[in-house]
Amino acid sequence: MRILVIGSGGREHALVWKLASSSHVTQLWCAPGNGGTAGERLASNGQLVVNVDIGAEDLAGLLKFARETCPDLTVVGPDNPLSLGIVDLFQGHGLRIWGPNKRAAQFEASKGFSQHFMERYGIPTAHSGVFDNVREARVFAERLGGRCVVKADGLALGKGVLMCGSDAETAKAIDEILIHKSFGSAGNRVVIQEYLEGVEVSLHALCDGRTARLFPTSQDHKRALDHDQGLNTGGMGTYSPTPFLNQAQMQDVTSTILGPWLRGCIAEGIDFRGILYPGIMLTASGPKVLEFNARFGDPETQVYLVRLENDLVELLDASVNGTLNRIELKWSLDAAVCIVMSSAGYPGKYPKGLPVEGLKEAEKLPKTKVFHAGTALAGGDVVTSGGRVLGVTSWAPDLRKAQVAAYEAVARIRFAGAHFRKDIANRALTAGNGSLEIAQG
């Protein structure tokens, strides 16, 4: 089976790594890929994965390549090509592709669409409003007492979310999005939500249009600095599972969130085949959805795929074919921790082209994998090319051992100005003392 993976981040390296381990795969391309994807070999025949110099948003270029090479399956990693309609485009040319179509991708591409959908189907979420008018947005925010979350409606690389604690902060956030267009066209509308108190967790569910298979829990760390300080980022690290949802609570999430969502999709003719990734706040009154994403999270993918025991090719095939009801997900009992190493200055401006050393030494550690995100190859050497450079991932029988192993691997890797949080998974270890009840999907 020949597979094309679209994307260049840590999520895509993890997908390539897991797909390459399948006996079904005989050829694997990644467009555009990164310095890590090009080093992966197929388990079936030892061939190297081939990076293809086509950007993830170059739909015409990707279609041309796919029509020339005829992959048996294309796997879409990032959100932008999904929202641009790459699935519809490929399917229109008779090509098999995994990921939600343009209509289904609206769950991430428009927070306003998601909010209205949740309200229609009784899915628990924050009280919110959607506005394109500055005055109306400010009036609504004032009714919430100024303590709210202001979001760009569209895709903003995980950074279009502003936390506000006063009327002045809220007014500034609304102006930044609607007037100053700090997030470009993603800010043509603004979503204002009440501020929810609680613990935030990430959930994922693999869907085939009629069946959804829920993954175990994970928890991302969005802020750039320790103790959840600093600017929002695309994610500075994650771990799985969390101690904050037991098996009974996971079943409650399925019945109150996933079930109504799936029934709503069927009722409205939304054929969602891919990953639904809801961010959940565990409030005193129960789990509530903060927002939906329509693809694998990054860096959640890294901790999920090192724990997944199924053949990923078979899962994606079932998602495309509508046969997920025949498959049960199987997970390792190990816990996993991913530490993101970023460039100095991220999520602001940062340098590129800096040599990365110590990668081989880090991967000599047992049950450790270094997933590349913002890297490239320069004369055979790995250099930095993005804000989030690496996702250093380890797994072990308990969370504390996984955390220790991941930080030991991080200590072996060097590039100028490397930054990483030193508290990934600490909240879970404080809550669960390193021993977690695993709620299986």
C-alpha positions in Angstrom: 0.0 0.0 0.0 1.4 3.4 -1.0 0.6 6.4 1.3 1.0 10.1 1.0 1.1 12.1 4.3 0.5 15.9 4.1 2.1 18.2 6.5 5.5 19.2 8.1 5.1 19.3 11.9 5.6 17.0 14.8 2.1 15.5 14.3 3.0 14.5 10.8 6.3 13.0 11.8 4.4 10.9 14.4 1.9 9.8 11.8 4.7 8.9 9.3 6.6 7.0 12.1 3.5 5.0 13.0 2.4 4.3 9.4 5.9 3.2 8.5 5.7 0.5 11.2 2.7 -1.1 9.3 3.4 -4.3 7.2 0.8 -2.9 4.8 2.9 0.1 3.7 5.3 -0.4 0.8 5.9 3.3 -0.1 5.5 6.4 1.9 5.8 10.1 0.9 5.4 13.2 3.1 4.7 16.6 1.6 6.6 18.6 2.5 7.9 16.7 5.6 10.8 17.7 7.8 14.2 16.6 8.9 12.8 13.7 10.8 10.3 12.2 8.4 13.1 11.8 5.8 14.9 9.5 8.2 12.1 7.0 8.8 12.3 3.5 7.1 9.4 1.2 6.3 9.1 -2.0 8.3 8.0 -3.9 5.3 11.0 -3.3 3.0 13.5 -1.0 4.6 12.8 1.9 2.2 13.3 5.4 3.4 10.3 7.8 3.5 10.5 10.3 0.7 9.9 14.0 1.4 8.2 15.9 -1.4 8.8 19.6 -1.7 5.1 20.6 -1.9 3.5 22.8 0.7 0.5 21.6 2.7 -1.7 24.4 1.3 -0.6 24.0 -2.3 -3.7 22.0 -3.2 -3.0 22.1 -6.9 0.5 20.9 -6.5 -0.6 18.1 -4.2 -3.3 17.0 -6.5 -0.9 16.9 -9.5 1.6 14.8 -7.5 -1.2 12.4 -6.3 -2.5 12.0 -9.8 1.0 11.2 -11.1 1.9 8.7 -8.3 -1.6 7.3 -7.4 -1.2 6.7 -3.7 -3.7 4.2 -2.3 -4.4 6.6 0.6 -3.6 10.3 1.4 -3.5 11.2 5.1 -4.0 14.9 5.9 -2.4 16.2 9.1 -2.9 20.0 9.4 -6.1 22.0 9.6 -5.6 24.5 6.8 -5.8 22.1 3.8 -8.9 20.5 5.3 -10.6 23.8 5.6 -9.6 24.7 2.1 -11.3 21.5 0.8 -8.5 19.2 -0.1 -10.6 16.1 0.8 -13.4 17.3 -1.6 -10.8 18.0 -4.3 -9.1 14.6 -4.1 -12.3 12.7 -3.9 -13.6 14.6 -7.0 -10.6 13.1 -8.9 -11.2 9.6 -7.6 -8.4 9.6 -5.0 -8.8 8.0 -1.6 -8.1 10.5 1.2 -8.5 10.5 5.0 -9.8 13.5 6.8 -13.0 15.5 7.1 -14.4 17.2 4.0 -14.7 21.0 3.8 -18.2 21.0 5.4 -17.2 18.8 8.2 -14.0 20.7 8.8 -16.1 23.7 9.7 -16.1 22.4 13.3 -12.6 23.8 13.5 -12.6 26.3 10.7 -15.4 28.3 12.3 -15.8 28.5 16.1 -19.1 30.3 15.5 -20.4 27.3 13.5 -19.4 25.0 16.3 -21.0 27.1 19.0 -24.3 27.2 17.1 -24.1 23.5 16.5 -23.6 22.7 20.2 -26.5 24.9 21.1 -28.8 23.2 18.7 -27.9 19.7 20.0 -27.6 20.4 23.7 -23.9 19.8 23.9 -22.6 21.3 27.2 -20.4 24.4 26.5 -19.7 27.9 27.7 -22.3 30.6 27.3 -21.2 32.5 24.3 -21.9 34.9 21.5 -20.6 35.4 17.9 -20.1 38.9 16.5 -18.8 40.9 13.6 -19.8 44.2 15.2 -17.4 45.7 17.7 -20.1 47.5 19.8 -22.3 44.5 20.0 -19.3 42.4 21.0 -18.4 44.8 23.8 -21.9 44.9 25.1 -22.1 41.1 25.4 -18.6 41.0 27.1 -19.7 43.6 29.6 -22.7 41.4 30.5 -20.2 38.7 31.4 -18.4 41.2 33.7 -15.4 41.4 31.5 -14.1 38.0 32.6 -14.3 36.0 29.4 -12.4 34.4 26.6 -12.2 36.2 23.2 -11.5 34.1 20.2 -10.9 34.7 16.5 -13.7 32.7 14.7 -11.3 31.1 12.1 -8.0 29.2 12.0 -5.2 31.1 13.8 -2.6 28.3 14.4 -3.8 27.8 18.0 -3.0 31.4 18.9 -6.3 33.3 18.3 -7.5 32.9 21.9 -7.2 35.8 24.3 -8.0 35.4 28.1 -9.5 38.5 29.6 -10.1 39.5 33.2 -11.7 43.0 32.9 -13.8 45.1 30.6 -10.6 47.0 29.5 -8.8 43.8 28.6 -11.9 42.5 26.8 -12.3 45.7 24.8 -8.6 45.6 23.8 -9.0 41.9 22.7 -12.0 42.7 20.6 -10.3 45.6 18.9 -7.2 43.5 18.3 -9.2 40.8 16.5 -12.0 42.8 14.7 -10.3 46.2 14.0 -6.6 45.6 13.9 -6.9 42.2 12.3 -4.1 40.7 14.3 -5.1 37.2 13.1 -6.0 38.3 9.6 -9.2 36.9 8.0 -9.5 34.5 10.9 -10.8 37.5 12.9 -13.6 38.6 10.6 -15.8 37.4 13.4 -15.2 37.1 17.1 -16.5 34.4 19.5 -16.9 35.6 23.2 -17.3 32.9 25.8 -17.8 33.0 29.5 -14.7 32.1 31.5 -14.9 28.5 32.7 -13.1 27.3 35.8 -11.7 23.8 36.0 -9.2 21.4 34.6 -8.7 21.3 30.8 -8.1 18.1 29.0 -7.8 17.0 25.4 -10.0 14.3 23.9 -9.8 12.6 20.5 -12.3 10.4 18.7 -11.8 8.6 15.4 -14.9 8.8 13.3 -16.3 7.3 10.1 -19.6 9.2 9.7 -21.7 7.0 11.9 -19.3 5.5 14.5 -16.9 7.3 16.9 -14.1 5.6 18.8 -12.9 7.6 21.8 -9.2 7.8 22.6 -7.8 7.9 26.2 -7.3 11.3 27.8 -4.3 13.6 27.3 -3.5 17.1 28.6 -1.7 19.8 26.5 0.3 22.7 28.0 -0.4 25.8 25.8 1.4 28.5 27.7 5.1 29.2 26.8 6.4 29.3 30.3 6.3 27.1 33.4 3.2 27.2 35.7 1.1 28.2 32.7 2.6 31.6 32.3 3.5 33.5 29.2 1.9 33.6 25.7 -0.3 31.0 24.2 1.5 28.6 21.8 0.6 25.7 19.6 1.5 23.4 22.5 4.6 23.1 24.7 4.1 19.5 25.8 1.6 16.9 26.7 1.1 13.6 28.4 -1.4 10.7 28.4 -3.4 9.5 30.2 -4.5 12.1 32.8 -5.9 11.3 36.3 -8.8 13.7 35.9 -11.3 11.4 34.1 -12.0 7.9 35.2 -13.8 5.2 33.2 -17.3 6.2 34.4 -16.6 9.9 33.6 -15.4 9.0 30.1 -18.7 7.2 29.5 -20.5 10.3 30.7 -18.5 12.4 28.1 -19.5 9.9 25.4 -23.2 10.2 26.3 -23.3 14.0 26.8 -20.9 15.2 24.2 -19.9 12.6 21.6 -23.3 11.0 21.2 -25.2 14.3 20.6 -22.5 15.5 18.3 -22.6 12.4 16.2 -26.4 12.4 16.1 -26.3 16.1 15.1 -23.9 15.4 12.2 -26.1 12.6 10.9 -29.3 14.8 11.2 -27.6 17.6 9.3 -25.9 15.3 6.7 -22.4 16.2 7.8 -20.3 13.2 6.9 -17.4 13.5 9.3 -14.6 11.0 8.6 -11.4 11.8 10.5 -10.5 12.9 14.0 -12.7 15.0 16.1 -10.6 16.7 18.8 -12.7 18.5 21.5 -11.0 20.6 24.1 -12.9 19.9 27.3 -13.1 21.9 30.6 -13.9 19.8 33.6 -16.1 22.2 35.6 -17.9 21.8 38.9 -21.1 21.2 36.9 -19.6 18.6 34.6 -17.5 18.5 31.4 -18.0 21.3 28.9 -16.6 21.7 25.4 -14.3 24.7 24.9 -14.0 24.2 21.1 -13.7 21.5 18.5 -10.8 20.7 16.3 -11.1 18.5 13.2 -7.7 16.8 13.1 -5.1 15.2 15.4 -3.7 17.5 18.0 0.0 18.5 18.1 1.7 17.4 20.4 -1.1 15.1 21.5 -0.5 12.8 18.5 3.0 12.1 19.7 1.8 10.6 23.0 -1.2 8.8 21.5 0.7 7.0 18.7 3.4 5.7 21.0 0.6 4.1 23.1 -1.6 2.9 20.2 -1.3 -0.9 19.6 -3.6 -1.1 16.5 -2.1 -0.8 13.0 -2.8 2.8 12.1 -3.3 2.0 8.4 -6.2 -0.4 9.3 -7.8 2.3 11.5 -7.6 5.0 8.9 -8.9 2.6 6.3 -11.9 1.8 8.5 -12.5 5.5 9.0 -12.6 6.1 5.3 -14.6 3.0 4.5 -17.2 3.5 7.2 -16.4 0.2 9.0 -15.1 1.5 12.4 -18.0 -0.4 14.1 -15.9 -3.6 13.5 -12.8 -2.3 15.2 -11.9 -1.8 18.9 -9.0 0.5 19.8 -6.1 -1.1 21.7 -3.8 0.9 24.0 -0.6 0.2 25.9 -0.9 0.6 29.6 2.2 2.7 29.5 2.0 6.4 30.2 3.6 8.8 27.7 5.1 12.3 28.0 6.1 14.7 25.2 8.3 17.7 25.9 8.4 20.3 23.2 11.8 22.0 22.6 11.3 25.4 20.9 13.4 28.1 19.4 14.3 31.1 21.4 11.6 33.8 21.1 8.8 31.4 20.2 5.8 32.1 19.8 7.2 35.5 18.6 10.1 35.9 16.2 12.8 33.3 16.3 16.0 32.4 14.5 16.3 29.6 11.9 19.1 27.4 10.5 20.7 26.6 13.9 22.4 23.1 14.1 20.7 20.5 16.3 23.0 18.1 18.1 22.5 15.1 20.3 19.6 13.5 18.5 21.2 10.1 18.2 22.3 10.1 21.9 18.7 10.9 22.9 17.2 8.1 20.9 19.5 5.6 22.4 17.4 5.8 25.6 14.8 3.0 25.8 11.2 3.7 24.8 12.1 7.2 23.6 11.4 8.8 20.2 12.3 12.3 19.1 9.7 13.6 16.8 10.8 16.5 14.6 8.5 19.5 14.0 10.5 22.7 12.9 13.6 21.0 11.4 15.2 20.7 8.0 18.2 19.0 6.5 21.2 21.1 5.5 24.0 19.2 3.9 23.0 16.1 5.8 22.8 17.9 9.2 19.6 18.7 11.0 18.9 22.5 11.6 16.1 24.4 13.1 13.4 25.8 10.7 10.4 26.6 13.0 9.2 27.7 16.4 8.5 24.3 17.8 11.5 22.3 16.9 11.2 18.9 18.5 8.7 16.8 20.5 10.8 14.6 22.7 8.6 11.7 23.7 9.1 8.8 26.2 6.8 6.1 27.6 7.0 3.9 30.7 4.9 1.9 33.0 4.0 5.0 35.1 3.8 8.7 34.4 6.7 9.7 36.6 9.1 7.3 34.9 8.0 8.6 31.5 8.5 12.2 32.6 12.0 11.4 34.0 13.0 9.6 30.8 11.7 12.4 28.5 13.6 15.1 30.4 16.7 12.9 30.3 16.4 12.7 26.5 15.9 16.5 26.4 19.1 17.0 28.3 21.1 15.2 25.6 19.8 17.5 22.8 21.4 20.9 22.0 20.8 23.9 19.8 21.4 27.6 20.5 18.6 29.2 22.6 16.6 25.9 23.0 13.7 26.5 25.3 11.4 24.0 27.0 9.0 23.9 29.9 10.2 22.0 33.0 6.8 21.2 34.4 5.1 19.0 31.8 2.9 16.4 33.6 3.5 17.9 37.0 -0.2 18.7 37.6 -1.1 15.0 37.0 1.7 13.8 39.2 0.6 16.1 42.0 -3.0 14.9 41.6 -2.3 11.2 41.1 1.2 10.7 42.7 2.4 9.1 39.5 -0.2 6.2 39.6 -3.0 6.7 37.1 -6.2 4.9 36.4 -6.3 4.5 32.6 -9.7 5.1 31.0 -9.4 3.1 27.8 -11.0 4.0 24.5 
